[in-house]
């Protein structure tokens, strides 16, 4: 399963996040996580943390 993560720094970058999601879907990602949060605000990347947790749980069956 391919997993994708899309992020932009501001809510004003709607076209950027949409383009990332489109490209990830075109690449075959079955599960997508996305958020719009500043690159400085690393502690608040909730969707990234959820994506990493999702990946770790999926690795348990390997």
Buried (B, 14 or more C-beta within 10 A) or exposed (E): EEBBBBBBEEEEBEEBBEEBBEEBBEEEBEBBBBBBBEEEEEEEBEBBEEBBEBBEEEEEEE
